Amino acid sequence: MQKQAHSLIPGGAHTYAKGDDQYPVLAPGFLTRGQGCHVWDVDDNEFIEYGMGLRAVTLGHGYQPVIEAAYRQMVLGSNFTRPATIELDCAEEFLNLVEGSDMIKFAKDGSDATTAAVRLSRAYTGRDLIARCADHPFFSVDDWFVGNTPMSAGIPTVVQALTLQFRYNDIDSLRLLFEQNPGRIACVIMEAATAIEPESNFLRSVQTLCRKEGAIFVLDEMITGFRWHIGGAQKVYGIQPDLSTFGKGMGNGFAVSALAGRKEIMELGGLHHDKERVFLLSTTHGAENHSLAAAIKTMQIYRDNGVIDYLCTQGEKLRTGINRAIESLGLNGYFEVLGRPSNLIYATYDQSRRPSQAFRSLFLQETIRRGLLMPSLVVSFSHADTDIDRTIDGVGEALRVYRKALEDGVEKYLVGRPVKPVFRKFN
């Protein structure tokens, strides 16, 4: 099936993070079904999953209340020639959760939303340059971002030059960009946090600098939204960006994303102004009715059931158990659990304590052998205590092999080639 997939689909998958080069040779090639936090491959092997659809499935696979809400809407029709009433319902539901946002536009993926934010910022400010955080891994499939990565083939150099980079928790690096490009930066786009938390009031400093320089402050909440707080990471850190983008967990796996922000900026994409029109977002499936129904139900479940508190509780149990195994095996400095409990990741290091793709591959291989599929350590509302306990046991066994590989060499234990970073110049 993998051979056939590569003959029909470039890369064998429709998302780079799901590609064969991101997993060891012994990884399951295809998944066929999922329930809660469990998935099954084509050979009916069962795994506890910790990728959860690239963090999009926050409640669990096949989560019945969401599925039923989407189904009820689907049988009424999925897409009409004029707006559906559910578009207004979903807009109101979302804007009641995210403070400081006056208007919203729905889309199907994060790239559409972030690129719309960039376009809107350029139109509002009359400027061309974009400043994006170099330490945050992904913002869009569009040229303004991808041209700024090692995979810039096919993107004109003049476009590549329009995006500048600054460093997280380094306000001077952003200040320098403004000094070097006075009156030219349209927006600053970044995540509020990843595995690294903001320091020294960094986010507030970014917001203040943007206001001083007349640039739009765009916060990408694709991951942090619906994992940090029901009102987004902006609620946690007490900031209000000019524009923010949401997606992933917003619909529990259904394709829905959003651009939200201040009315004076957002309305440039509307009809009730006398300024130049902005082609903001116009997607045939952007307000697909059943996806919006799934989003509404997901937001209601979050609001009524303390989902994020549960994610934090289960994530902390997972972290504690894995850290106990790290300590017992003397792997401090060689394997590390990072991030907020609701969005944990791990880092792998070699004998010299340098980041290692080979040791990442070995860890993936050994956890897969023990019924765990964990490109990250991301929990969902469906990860029960029994799942966490089984996972901690499996990770502990995998780390024992990891310990041996540090002593004997990773090549003795790894089957096949190591995984590779997505953004690289050549295959």
C-alpha positions as CSV (number, residue, x, y, z in Angstrom):
1,M,0.0,0.0,0.0
2,Q,2.9,2.4,0.7
3,K,4.4,1.7,-2.7
4,Q,1.0,2.4,-4.3
5,A,0.5,5.6,-2.2
6,H,3.8,7.0,-3.4
7,S,3.0,6.3,-7.0
8,L,-0.3,8.2,-6.7
9,I,0.4,10.9,-4.1
10,P,3.6,13.0,-3.9
11,G,5.2,12.0,-0.7
12,G,2.6,9.3,0.0
13,A,0.6,11.5,2.3
14,H,-1.3,14.9,2.2
15,T,0.5,16.3,5.2
16,Y,4.3,16.4,5.6
17,A,4.1,15.5,9.3
18,K,2.3,12.3,8.4
19,G,4.9,11.2,5.8
20,D,7.0,8.0,5.9
21,D,10.1,10.0,6.5
22,Q,8.7,11.2,9.8
23,Y,8.4,7.6,11.2
24,P,10.7,4.6,11.5
25,V,10.6,1.7,9.1
26,L,8.5,-0.4,11.5
27,A,5.8,2.2,12.0
28,P,2.2,1.4,10.9
29,G,1.8,2.6,7.3
30,F,-1.9,3.3,7.4
31,L,-4.5,3.7,10.0
32,T,-8.1,2.6,9.3
33,R,-10.1,3.6,12.4
34,G,-10.1,5.2,15.8
35,Q,-12.1,5.4,18.9
36,G,-11.3,7.7,21.8
37,C,-7.5,7.7,22.0
38,H,-7.1,4.3,20.4
39,V,-6.4,3.7,16.7
40,W,-6.0,0.6,14.5
41,D,-3.9,0.0,11.5
42,V,-4.6,-2.0,8.3
43,D,-3.3,-5.2,10.0
44,D,-5.6,-4.5,13.0
45,N,-2.8,-3.6,15.4
46,E,-4.1,-1.4,18.2
47,F,-2.2,1.7,19.5
48,I,-2.8,4.4,22.1
49,E,-2.3,7.6,20.1
50,Y,-0.5,10.7,21.3
51,G,-0.5,12.7,18.1
52,M,-4.3,13.0,18.0
53,G,-4.6,14.1,14.3
54,L,-1.7,16.6,14.7
55,R,-3.4,18.0,17.8
56,A,-6.7,18.5,16.0
57,V,-8.6,15.8,17.9
58,T,-8.8,17.2,21.4
59,L,-11.9,15.2,22.7
60,G,-11.2,11.9,21.0
61,H,-11.7,10.0,17.8
62,G,-15.3,9.4,16.9
63,Y,-16.5,11.4,19.9
64,Q,-20.2,10.7,19.8
65,P,-21.8,14.1,20.8
66,V,-19.7,15.9,18.1
67,I,-20.4,13.3,15.5
68,E,-24.1,13.4,16.2
69,A,-24.2,17.2,16.0
70,A,-22.4,17.1,12.7
71,Y,-24.7,14.4,11.4
72,R,-27.9,16.3,12.3
73,Q,-26.7,19.3,10.4
74,M,-25.4,17.2,7.5
75,V,-28.8,15.7,6.7
76,L,-30.2,19.2,6.5
77,G,-27.6,20.1,3.9
78,S,-23.9,20.8,4.1
79,N,-23.5,23.8,1.8
80,F,-25.9,26.4,0.4
81,T,-25.9,29.2,-2.1
82,R,-26.6,31.8,0.6
83,P,-25.3,32.0,4.2
84,A,-26.7,29.4,6.6
85,T,-28.0,30.4,10.0
86,I,-25.5,28.1,11.6
87,E,-22.7,30.5,10.4
88,L,-24.1,33.2,12.8
89,D,-24.6,30.7,15.6
90,C,-21.0,29.5,15.4
91,A,-19.7,33.1,15.1
92,E,-21.6,34.1,18.3
93,E,-20.4,31.0,20.2
94,F,-16.8,31.6,19.3
95,L,-16.8,35.4,20.0
96,N,-18.4,34.8,23.4
97,L,-15.3,32.7,24.3
98,V,-12.5,34.8,22.9
99,E,-12.4,38.2,24.5
100,G,-11.2,41.2,22.4
101,S,-12.3,39.8,19.1
102,D,-15.2,41.6,17.4
103,M,-15.6,39.7,14.1
104,I,-14.7,36.3,12.7
105,K,-14.2,34.6,9.3
106,F,-14.3,30.8,9.0
107,A,-12.0,28.7,6.8
108,K,-11.0,25.1,6.5
109,D,-7.3,25.1,7.6
110,G,-4.8,27.1,9.5
111,S,-2.9,28.3,6.4
112,D,-5.9,30.1,5.0
113,A,-6.5,31.9,8.3
114,T,-2.9,33.0,8.8
115,T,-2.4,34.1,5.2
116,A,-5.7,36.1,5.5
117,A,-4.3,37.8,8.6
118,V,-1.1,38.7,6.7
119,R,-3.1,40.1,3.7
120,L,-5.4,42.0,6.0
121,S,-2.4,43.5,7.9
122,R,-0.8,44.6,4.6
123,A,-4.0,46.2,3.4
124,Y,-4.7,48.0,6.7
125,T,-1.1,49.3,7.1
126,G,-0.2,49.8,3.5
127,R,3.1,48.0,4.2
128,D,4.7,44.9,2.7
129,L,7.1,43.3,5.2
130,I,6.1,40.5,7.6
131,A,8.0,39.7,10.8
132,R,7.6,36.2,12.0
133,C,9.0,34.3,15.0
134,A,11.9,32.1,13.8
135,D,11.5,29.7,16.7
136,H,8.0,28.7,15.9
137,P,7.9,25.8,13.4
138,F,5.0,26.4,11.1
139,F,2.6,29.1,10.1
140,S,1.3,28.4,6.6
141,V,1.7,26.5,3.3
142,D,1.7,29.9,1.5
143,D,4.7,31.7,0.0
144,W,5.1,34.3,2.7
145,F,6.1,31.6,5.2
146,V,7.5,28.6,3.1
147,G,9.8,31.0,1.2
148,N,11.4,31.6,4.6
149,T,12.3,28.0,5.1
150,P,14.9,25.6,3.6
151,M,12.0,24.3,1.3
152,S,11.8,27.5,-0.7
153,A,11.9,26.0,-4.2
154,G,9.4,27.5,-6.5
155,I,9.0,30.7,-4.5
156,P,10.4,33.9,-6.1
157,T,13.3,35.5,-4.2
158,V,11.5,38.8,-4.1
159,V,8.7,37.1,-2.2
160,Q,11.1,35.4,0.2
161,A,12.7,38.8,1.0
162,L,9.4,40.2,2.3
163,T,9.4,38.0,5.4
164,L,11.8,38.8,8.2
165,Q,12.6,36.7,11.3
166,F,13.0,37.5,15.0
167,R,13.7,35.3,18.0
168,Y,11.3,34.3,20.8
169,N,11.9,35.9,24.2
170,D,14.3,38.3,22.5
171,I,12.5,41.7,22.2
172,D,15.7,43.3,21.0
173,S,15.8,41.1,17.9
174,L,12.3,42.4,17.0
175,R,13.1,46.0,17.9
176,L,16.1,45.7,15.5
177,L,13.9,44.7,12.6
178,F,11.7,47.8,13.2
179,E,14.8,50.0,13.3
180,Q,16.3,48.5,10.1
181,N,12.9,48.7,8.3
182,P,11.2,51.9,9.5
183,G,7.5,52.2,8.5
184,R,7.7,49.0,6.4
185,I,6.6,46.1,8.7
186,A,2.9,45.3,8.3
187,C,2.5,42.7,11.1
188,V,4.3,40.6,13.6
189,I,3.0,37.0,13.7
190,M,3.9,34.4,16.3
191,E,2.5,31.8,18.7
192,A,2.0,32.9,22.3
193,A,4.2,30.0,23.5
194,T,5.3,26.5,22.5
195,A,7.3,24.3,24.9
196,I,9.0,27.5,25.9
197,E,7.1,30.0,28.1
198,P,7.4,33.8,27.6
199,E,9.9,35.5,29.9
200,S,10.4,39.1,31.1
201,N,6.9,40.2,30.0
202,F,7.9,39.3,26.4
203,L,4.4,39.1,24.9
204,R,3.3,42.4,26.4
205,S,6.5,44.0,25.1
206,V,5.8,42.7,21.6
207,Q,2.3,44.1,21.8
208,T,3.6,47.5,23.0
209,L,6.2,47.6,20.3
210,C,3.7,46.8,17.5
211,R,1.4,49.6,18.7
212,K,4.4,52.0,18.8
213,E,5.5,51.1,15.3
214,G,2.0,50.9,13.8
215,A,2.2,47.2,13.0
216,I,-0.6,44.6,13.5
217,F,0.0,42.1,16.2
218,V,-1.1,38.6,15.0
219,L,-1.3,35.7,17.4
220,D,-1.4,32.2,15.9
221,E,-3.5,30.1,18.3
222,M,-3.8,27.0,16.1
223,I,-2.2,24.9,18.8
224,T,-2.6,27.0,21.9
225,G,-6.3,27.7,21.3
226,F,-8.4,25.0,22.9
227,R,-5.3,23.6,24.8
228,W,-4.1,26.5,26.9
229,H,-7.4,28.0,27.8
230,I,-11.0,28.0,26.4
231,G,-10.3,31.7,25.6
232,G,-7.0,30.9,24.0
233,A,-3.4,31.5,25.2
234,Q,-4.1,35.2,25.0
235,K,-6.4,34.8,28.0
236,V,-3.7,32.9,30.0
237,Y,-1.1,35.6,29.3
238,G,-3.4,38.6,29.6
239,I,-2.9,40.1,26.1
240,Q,-5.2,41.0,23.3
241,P,-3.8,40.7,19.8
242,D,-5.2,42.7,16.9
243,L,-5.8,39.5,15.0
244,S,-5.7,35.9,16.0
245,T,-6.1,32.6,14.2
246,F,-7.6,29.4,15.5
247,G,-8.2,25.8,14.2
248,K,-7.1,22.3,15.0
249,G,-9.0,21.4,18.3
250,M,-11.8,23.9,17.4
251,G,-13.8,21.1,15.7
252,N,-12.4,17.9,17.2
253,G,-11.0,16.9,13.9
254,F,-13.6,18.4,11.6
255,A,-12.1,20.9,9.1
256,V,-12.7,24.3,10.5
257,S,-10.5,27.3,11.3
258,A,-11.0,30.9,12.1
259,L,-9.6,34.4,11.7
260,A,-10.8,36.7,14.5
261,G,-10.0,40.2,15.5
262,R,-10.7,43.9,15.9
263,K,-13.6,45.2,13.9
264,E,-11.7,48.2,12.4
265,I,-9.3,45.8,10.8
266,M,-11.6,42.9,10.0
267,E,-14.3,45.0,8.4
268,L,-11.9,45.8,5.5
269,G,-12.9,42.4,4.2
270,G,-16.6,43.4,4.4
271,L,-19.1,45.5,2.6
272,H,-19.8,48.4,5.0
273,H,-16.9,50.7,4.4
274,D,-15.8,53.2,1.7
275,K,-12.1,52.0,1.6
276,E,-10.4,49.8,-0.9
277,R,-11.8,46.3,-0.9
278,V,-9.8,43.4,0.6
279,F,-10.1,39.9,-0.8
280,L,-10.0,38.5,2.7
281,L,-11.4,34.9,2.7
282,S,-13.7,33.4,0.1
283,T,-13.7,29.6,0.3
284,T,-16.4,27.4,-1.1
285,H,-16.3,25.1,1.9
286,G,-15.2,27.7,4.5
287,A,-18.5,27.7,6.4
288,E,-19.4,24.0,5.6
289,N,-22.4,23.6,7.8
290,H,-21.6,20.3,9.5
291,S,-18.1,21.4,10.4
292,L,-19.6,24.5,12.1
293,A,-22.0,22.2,13.9
294,A,-19.1,20.2,15.1
295,A,-17.3,23.3,16.2
296,I,-20.3,24.6,18.2
297,K,-20.7,21.3,20.0
298,T,-17.0,21.1,20.7
299,M,-17.0,24.6,22.2
300,Q,-20.0,23.7,24.3
301,I,-18.3,20.6,25.6
302,Y,-15.2,22.6,26.5
303,R,-17.3,25.2,28.3
304,D,-19.5,22.7,30.3
305,N,-17.0,19.9,31.1
306,G,-13.7,21.4,32.1
307,V,-11.9,19.8,29.1
308,I,-8.6,21.8,29.5
309,D,-8.4,21.1,33.2
310,Y,-8.7,17.4,32.3
311,L,-6.0,17.7,29.6
312,C,-3.7,19.3,32.1
313,T,-4.4,16.6,34.8
314,Q,-3.7,13.7,32.4
315,G,-0.7,15.4,30.9
316,E,0.8,16.0,34.3
317,K,0.3,12.3,35.2
318,L,2.0,11.3,32.0
319,R,4.9,13.7,32.5
320,T,5.4,12.5,36.1
321,G,5.5,8.9,35.2
322,I,7.9,9.3,32.3
323,N,10.2,11.6,34.4
324,R,10.3,8.8,37.0
325,A,11.5,6.4,34.3
326,I,14.1,8.9,33.0
327,E,15.4,9.3,36.6
328,S,15.5,5.6,37.3
329,L,17.5,4.8,34.1
330,G,19.9,7.7,34.5
331,L,18.7,9.3,31.3
332,N,18.6,12.9,32.5
333,G,20.1,15.0,29.7
334,Y,19.4,12.3,27.1
335,F,15.6,12.2,27.0
336,E,13.4,15.1,28.1
337,V,9.7,15.9,28.4
338,L,8.9,19.5,27.5
339,G,5.9,21.9,27.4
340,R,2.6,22.5,29.2
341,P,0.9,19.3,30.4
342,S,-1.9,19.8,27.9
343,N,0.6,19.9,25.0
344,L,3.7,17.9,25.9
345,I,6.5,17.0,23.5
346,Y,9.8,15.2,24.0
347,A,13.4,15.7,23.0
348,T,15.9,13.0,22.2
349,Y,19.7,13.4,22.6
350,D,22.7,11.3,21.6
351,Q,25.8,10.3,23.7
352,S,27.1,13.9,23.4
353,R,23.8,15.3,24.5
354,R,23.1,16.8,21.1
355,P,19.6,16.6,19.5
356,S,19.4,13.3,17.6
357,Q,17.0,12.2,14.9
358,A,18.4,8.7,15.1
359,F,17.5,8.4,18.8
360,R,14.1,9.9,18.1
361,S,13.6,7.1,15.5
362,L,14.6,4.5,18.0
363,F,12.2,5.8,20.7
364,L,9.3,5.9,18.1
365,Q,10.2,2.4,17.0
366,E,10.3,0.9,20.5
367,T,7.1,2.6,21.6
368,I,5.3,1.5,18.5
369,R,6.4,-2.1,19.3
370,R,4.6,-1.6,22.7
371,G,1.3,-0.4,21.2
372,L,2.0,3.4,21.5
373,L,1.9,5.8,18.6
374,M,3.6,8.9,19.9
375,P,5.2,11.5,17.7
376,S,4.4,13.8,20.6
377,L,2.9,13.3,24.1
378,V,-0.4,15.1,23.3
379,V,-3.3,13.9,25.4
380,S,-7.0,14.2,24.7
381,F,-10.2,14.2,26.7
382,S,-10.4,10.4,26.0
383,H,-7.1,9.5,27.6
384,A,-8.2,7.6,30.7
385,D,-6.0,6.7,33.7
386,T,-5.6,3.2,32.4
387,D,-4.3,4.6,29.1
388,I,-1.8,6.8,30.9
389,D,-0.6,3.9,33.1
390,R,-0.2,1.6,30.2
391,T,1.7,4.3,28.3
392,I,4.1,5.0,31.2
393,D,4.9,1.3,31.4
394,G,5.5,1.1,27.6
395,V,7.7,4.2,27.6
396,G,9.7,2.9,30.5
397,E,10.4,-0.3,28.5
398,A,11.3,1.7,25.4
399,L,13.7,3.9,27.4
400,R,15.5,0.8,28.7
401,V,16.4,0.1,25.0
402,Y,17.3,3.7,24.6
403,R,19.7,3.4,27.5
404,K,21.4,0.4,25.8
405,A,21.6,2.3,22.6
406,L,23.5,5.1,24.3
407,E,26.0,2.4,25.5
408,D,26.2,0.2,22.4
409,G,25.4,2.6,19.6
410,V,21.9,3.4,18.2
411,E,22.6,1.5,14.9
412,K,22.6,-1.8,16.9
413,Y,18.9,-1.3,17.8
414,L,17.4,0.9,15.1
415,V,15.8,-0.9,12.1
416,G,16.4,1.0,8.9
417,R,17.1,4.7,8.4
418,P,16.4,7.4,10.9
419,V,13.6,10.0,10.5
420,K,14.3,13.4,9.0
421,P,13.2,16.9,9.6
422,V,10.3,18.1,7.4
423,F,12.1,21.3,6.4
424,R,15.2,20.3,4.5
425,K,16.6,21.4,1.1
426,F,16.9,17.9,-0.4
427,N,15.4,14.5,0.2
